[in-house]
Amino acid sequence: MDELKQRAFAAYFRSGGTEQPSSKSGSQKSTDGKEYVVLRNVHSILAVYRVKPDGVLKRLKRYPAELESN
């Protein structure tokens, strides 16, 4: 498991997440060049984190629609 995905899992569970993310979770680049870590389960997206330039993960309440389809 890559470091960003591992850090996103930890942040998700620390914030009270109870559903288990699946192996389809991982990092993605958007069309605007920003990097995101998307945590998914079999039904939907559980959480999306944007990777800031300094490496900090920021959880998003609203995220680009293009992340839904991937």
Protein Blocks (a to p, Z undefined) as FASTA:
>chain_A
ZZklmmmmmmmmmnopabdcdfkbccdddfkopacdddddfkbcfbdcdddfkopacddf
bdcfklmmZZ
